Amino acid sequence: MLKGKCVVLGVTGSIAAYKIASLASALVKLGADVNVIMTKNATNFINPITFETLTSNKCLVDTFDRNFQFNVEHVALAKRADIFMVAPASANVIGKMAHGIADDMLTTTILAAKCKKLVSPAMNTNMFENQIVQDNLETLRKYGFEIIDPANGYLACGDTGAGKMPEPEVLLQYIIRELAHNHDMVGKKVLVTAGPTEEAIDPVRYITNHSTGKMGYAIAKAAMERGADVTLVSGPVAIEPPMFVNVVPVRSAAEMAEVVKNAAGECDIIIKSAAVADYRPINVATEKIKKKDGEASCIELERTEDILAYLGAHRKEGQFICGFSMETENMLENSSAKLKKKNVDMIVANNLRTSGAGFGTDTNVVTLITADGAKELPIMTKEEVAHAIFDEIVGR
């Protein structure tokens, strides 16, 4: 995912420094060329040998260290860097970076770097909230640095509050967002629906389906990684939403329809992958019907609103609309008919009887159907399918 990308990690004097070992390891596993620069204070919390072992690169600490290939090392590394993350970033180093002070290897290198710069503050709550530190962070923002908000929690000093460095998995997502894919969707607003809906029969029972939301969530994540502004309208699911995505939780088809209608007019691309329940109860009869093991209430049903048909009928000029079609037979014929009937640009079709496709799996086997014809894709992860969908959309 990050093969050929040069990631520079700047580590400063904070107890959270030890967590960056996990981040460095994760980046290496994704194929990145990881280079670590430490302040001298940081070496009191974690040994440079740890980073050298994990990255197979020399960990730089001393600006005047001669034990490396002859070049102006801070300039050479700054030129190669695709992204520079300072984490944990102490109040001291934040102040230096904000005012152009370059008195060690870390601050010298970041001053010479033209790549994207991320700063993750980590310090005592009172220090973080000090107006001097806040002013320095604002100065960094003015100069194009992205500041990662610290988490709230119990700190090493015993205080509880803001100032805790986010976990390595969170920091990793910031880097992946910047480097993993071409940002060919910057400026695009994307609306994605995902998951099932639930139609209440009574306070206990409801009608739903087997959708897990995995495909829709993968689509939202892929759009975000390609630079789009993404809104994800999600029915009830049991998976974590992707970072950097605006998630709007809903439960019923009516709730989903209302949110989609309100948001659709502002969107450039709409992908309806939610498996909306086709029917909702409108009356639970008082009379009982006999069944084998007892009695049950009669339930009167009506169809829920066809969200995709509404979108097709109310599309704005230049808008791209994509729907999903899950079939058990005559997949191409039924899905092609749906493309025309719903007045949409693409149908992503799959057969629930195909191995590796359908609800709950981590893979999918789909066919992309447009007015130009059908393009069958091999079995892929749902993340790969999501990017294949956007490759098709962006390439049109």
C-alpha positions in Angstrom: 0.0 0.0 0.0 2.8 2.4 0.8 5.6 0.9 -1.3 8.1 3.5 -2.5 6.9 6.1 -0.1 9.3 7.8 2.3 7.9 8.4 5.7 9.9 10.5 8.3 8.9 10.2 11.9 10.1 12.8 14.3 10.1 11.6 17.9 10.5 14.0 20.8 10.9 13.8 24.6 7.6 12.4 25.8 6.6 9.1 27.6 4.4 8.4 24.5 7.6 8.0 22.4 7.6 4.2 23.0 4.3 3.9 21.0 6.0 5.1 17.8 7.8 1.8 17.6 4.4 0.2 16.8 3.7 2.9 14.2 7.1 2.4 12.6 6.6 -1.4 12.4 3.1 -1.0 10.9 4.5 1.4 8.2 7.3 -1.0 7.3 4.8 -3.8 6.9 2.9 -1.6 4.4 6.0 -1.2 2.3 7.1 2.3 3.4 10.7 3.4 3.7 10.6 4.7 7.3 13.2 7.0 8.7 13.2 8.1 12.3 14.7 11.3 13.8 14.9 11.7 17.5 15.7 14.5 19.8 18.2 13.8 22.5 15.5 14.0 25.1 13.5 11.3 23.3 16.4 8.8 23.7 15.7 8.9 27.4 12.4 7.2 26.7 13.2 4.8 23.9 16.5 3.6 22.5 17.4 4.5 18.9 18.4 0.9 18.3 14.7 -0.1 18.5 13.9 2.1 15.5 17.0 1.0 13.6 16.0 -2.7 14.1 12.4 -2.1 13.0 13.1 0.2 10.0 16.6 -1.0 8.8 17.6 2.6 8.6 19.9 4.6 10.8 18.0 6.5 13.5 19.3 10.1 13.4 19.8 12.1 16.6 23.0 14.2 16.3 23.2 16.8 13.5 26.9 16.4 13.3 27.1 12.6 13.4 29.6 11.5 10.8 28.7 7.9 10.9 26.6 7.8 7.7 27.0 8.2 4.0 28.6 11.6 3.1 25.9 14.1 2.2 24.1 16.9 4.0 21.8 14.4 5.7 19.0 16.7 7.0 18.6 18.2 3.5 18.8 14.8 1.7 16.2 13.3 3.9 13.9 16.3 3.7 14.0 16.1 -0.1 13.1 12.4 -0.1 10.3 12.6 2.4 6.8 12.1 1.2 5.4 12.9 4.6 6.8 14.1 7.9 5.0 13.3 11.2 6.2 14.6 14.5 4.8 12.3 17.2 4.8 12.7 20.0 5.4 16.4 19.7 6.5 18.1 22.9 5.6 21.7 23.8 9.3 22.6 23.4 9.6 21.3 19.8 6.2 22.7 18.9 7.5 26.1 19.9 10.8 25.7 18.0 9.0 24.6 14.8 6.5 27.5 15.0 9.3 30.0 15.2 11.8 28.5 12.8 14.3 27.5 15.4 16.6 24.7 14.0 19.0 23.7 16.7 18.9 19.9 16.4 18.5 17.2 13.7 14.7 17.1 13.9 13.9 20.8 13.7 16.6 21.3 11.1 15.2 18.6 8.8 11.6 19.6 9.1 12.5 23.2 8.3 14.0 22.0 5.1 11.1 19.7 4.2 8.5 20.7 1.6 6.3 17.6 2.1 3.1 17.3 4.1 3.8 17.8 7.8 1.7 16.3 10.6 2.1 17.2 14.3 0.7 15.1 17.2 1.0 17.0 20.5 1.5 15.0 23.6 2.0 16.7 27.0 0.4 17.5 30.4 -3.1 18.9 30.1 -2.2 22.3 31.6 0.7 22.6 29.2 -1.4 21.7 26.2 -4.1 24.2 27.2 -1.6 27.0 27.9 -2.3 29.9 25.6 1.4 30.0 24.5 1.2 26.4 23.2 -2.2 27.0 21.6 -0.8 30.1 19.8 2.2 28.1 18.6 -0.1 25.4 17.2 -2.2 28.0 15.5 1.1 29.4 14.0 1.9 25.9 12.7 -1.5 25.7 11.1 -1.0 29.0 9.4 2.2 27.6 7.9 0.5 24.5 6.5 1.1 22.0 9.3 -1.8 19.7 10.1 -2.3 19.3 13.8 -3.7 16.0 15.1 -6.0 16.7 18.1 -4.8 14.9 21.2 -7.0 12.4 22.9 -8.6 12.9 26.3 -7.6 10.4 29.0 -5.4 9.4 31.9 -1.9 10.8 31.5 1.4 9.5 32.7 1.6 12.5 35.2 -1.6 11.3 36.8 -3.8 14.0 35.4 -6.9 13.3 33.3 -7.7 15.5 30.3 -6.5 16.6 26.9 -2.9 15.9 25.9 -2.8 12.2 25.3 -1.2 11.1 22.0 -3.7 9.1 19.9 -2.9 5.4 19.5 -0.5 4.3 16.7 -3.4 2.9 14.7 -5.0 6.4 14.5 -1.7 8.0 13.5 -1.3 5.4 10.8 -4.6 6.3 9.3 -3.5 9.9 8.9 -0.5 8.7 6.9 -2.5 6.2 4.8 -5.0 9.0 4.0 -2.2 11.1 2.6 -0.1 8.5 0.8 -2.0 5.3 0.0 -3.8 6.5 -3.2 -3.8 9.2 -5.8 -6.0 12.1 -4.7 -8.0 12.1 -7.9 -11.3 12.9 -6.1 -10.3 16.1 -4.3 -13.2 18.6 -4.4 -15.8 15.9 -4.9 -18.6 15.4 -2.5 -19.6 11.7 -2.2 -22.7 10.3 -0.5 -22.7 6.6 0.4 -25.5 4.5 2.0 -24.5 1.3 3.8 -25.8 -1.4 6.0 -29.4 -2.7 6.6 -32.4 -0.9 7.8 -34.7 -2.0 10.6 -38.5 -1.7 10.4 -40.1 -2.1 13.8 -43.0 -4.4 14.3 -43.3 -3.6 18.0 -40.9 -2.6 20.7 -39.2 -6.0 20.5 -39.4 -7.3 16.9 -38.3 -5.8 13.5 -37.9 -6.6 9.9 -34.3 -6.5 8.5 -31.9 -8.3 6.3 -28.4 -9.9 6.4 -26.4 -6.8 5.3 -23.3 -6.1 7.4 -22.4 -2.8 5.8 -18.9 -4.0 4.9 -19.1 -3.0 1.2 -20.6 0.4 1.9 -18.0 1.2 4.5 -15.2 0.1 2.2 -16.6 2.4 -0.5 -16.7 5.4 1.9 -13.2 4.7 3.0 -11.9 4.4 -0.5 -13.5 7.8 -1.5 -12.0 9.4 1.5 -8.5 8.0 0.7 -8.8 9.5 -2.8 -9.5 13.0 -1.4 -13.3 13.2 -1.5 -15.5 14.8 1.1 -17.6 11.8 2.2 -20.9 11.4 4.0 -21.8 7.9 5.0 -25.5 7.2 5.8 -25.4 4.0 7.8 -28.0 1.6 9.1 -27.3 -0.4 12.2 -24.0 -2.3 11.8 -21.3 -3.8 14.1 -18.2 -2.4 12.4 -16.1 0.7 13.2 -16.7 3.6 10.8 -13.8 4.9 8.7 -11.9 7.9 10.0 -12.3 11.3 8.3 -15.8 10.4 7.1 -19.0 12.2 8.2 -21.2 9.3 9.5 -25.0 9.8 9.8 -26.6 6.9 11.7 -30.1 5.9 10.8 -32.4 2.9 11.6 -35.4 2.8 9.3 -35.7 3.2 5.6 -37.8 6.3 6.1 -34.9 7.9 8.1 -32.4 6.9 5.5 -34.5 8.3 2.7 -34.9 11.6 4.5 -31.2 12.1 5.1 -30.4 11.1 1.5 -32.9 13.5 0.0 -31.6 16.4 2.1 -27.9 15.7 1.2 -28.2 14.5 -2.4 -28.5 17.9 -4.0 -25.0 18.9 -2.8 -23.2 15.7 -3.9 -21.3 14.9 -7.1 -21.3 11.1 -6.6 -24.0 9.0 -4.9 -23.5 5.3 -4.2 -26.4 3.5 -2.7 -25.1 0.2 -1.3 -27.4 -0.1 1.6 -29.7 -3.2 1.6 -32.9 -1.4 2.6 -35.7 -3.5 4.0 -38.3 -3.8 1.2 -41.3 -3.7 3.5 -42.4 -2.1 6.8 -45.2 -3.0 9.1 -48.2 -0.6 9.0 -50.6 -2.6 11.1 -50.3 -5.5 13.5 -53.8 -7.0 13.6 -55.3 -8.0 16.9 -56.7 -11.3 15.6 -54.5 -14.3 15.9 -53.6 -16.9 13.3 -52.8 -20.4 14.2 -49.4 -21.9 13.5 -47.8 -25.2 14.3 -46.4 -24.2 17.7 -49.0 -21.7 18.8 -50.5 -18.4 17.6 -49.1 -15.2 16.1 -50.4 -11.7 15.2 -51.3 -10.9 11.6 -48.9 -8.2 10.2 -49.9 -5.9 7.4 -47.0 -4.6 5.3 -46.3 -1.9 2.8 -43.3 -1.3 0.6 -40.6 1.1 1.8 -39.7 4.0 -0.5 -37.4 3.2 -3.4 -34.5 5.5 -2.6 -32.5 4.7 -5.8 -35.5 5.5 -8.0 -36.0 8.8 -6.2 -32.3 9.7 -6.8 -32.6 8.8 -10.5 -35.7 10.9 -10.9 -34.3 14.0 -9.1 -30.7 13.9 -10.2 -28.9 17.2 -10.7 -26.8 17.9 -13.8 -23.5 16.2 -13.9 -24.3 13.9 -10.9 -23.1 10.3 -11.0 -25.4 7.8 -9.4 -24.5 4.2 -8.7 -26.7 1.5 -7.2 -26.2 -2.1 -6.2 -28.1 -5.2 -7.3 -28.0 -8.5 -5.5 -29.6 -11.3 -7.5 -29.9 -15.1 -7.2 -30.7 -15.7 -10.9 -30.6 -13.8 -14.2 -28.1 -11.3 -12.7 -27.1 -9.5 -15.9 -30.6 -9.2 -17.3 -32.2 -8.0 -14.0 -29.4 -5.6 -13.2 -29.3 -4.1 -16.7 -33.1 -3.5 -16.5 -32.6 -1.9 -13.1 -30.0 0.5 -14.6 -32.6 1.9 -17.1 -35.6 1.7 -14.8 -33.9 3.7 -12.0 -32.2 6.1 -14.4 -28.8 5.7 -12.9 -25.3 5.6 -14.3 -24.0 2.3 -12.9 -25.2 -0.8 -11.3 -22.8 -3.0 -9.3 -24.3 -6.4 -9.6 -23.4 -9.7 -7.9 -25.0 -13.1 -7.5 -25.6 -14.2 -3.9 -25.0 -17.8 -5.0 -21.4 -17.0 -6.1 -18.7 -18.2 -3.7 -16.9 -15.2 -2.2 -19.7 -12.8 -2.8 -22.7 -11.4 -0.9 -23.4 -10.5 2.7 -20.9 -10.8 5.5 -17.9 -11.8 3.4 -14.6 -9.8 3.2 -14.5 -10.4 -0.6 -16.9 -9.8 -3.4 -17.4 -10.8 -7.0 -19.1 -8.1 -9.0 -20.0 -6.9 -12.5 -20.0 -3.2 -13.2 -23.0 -2.4 -15.5 -23.2 0.9 -17.4 -24.9 2.0 -20.6 -21.7 1.1 -22.4 -21.9 -2.6 -21.3 -20.8 -4.9 -18.5 -17.4 -5.3 -16.9 -16.9 -8.5 -14.8 -14.3 -8.2 -12.1 -12.5 -11.2 -10.5 -12.9 -12.0 -6.8 -11.4 -9.1 -4.8 -11.4 -7.8 -1.3 -14.2 -5.3 -0.7 -11.6 -2.5 -0.4 -10.3 -3.5 -3.9 -13.8 -3.6 -5.3 -14.5 -0.1 -3.9 -11.4 1.3 -5.6 -12.4 -0.5 -8.9 -15.7 1.3 -8.7 -14.1 4.7 -8.4 -11.6 3.9 -11.1 -14.5 3.4 -13.4 -16.3 6.5 -12.2 -13.3 8.8 -12.3 -12.1 7.4 -15.7 -15.4 8.3 -17.4 
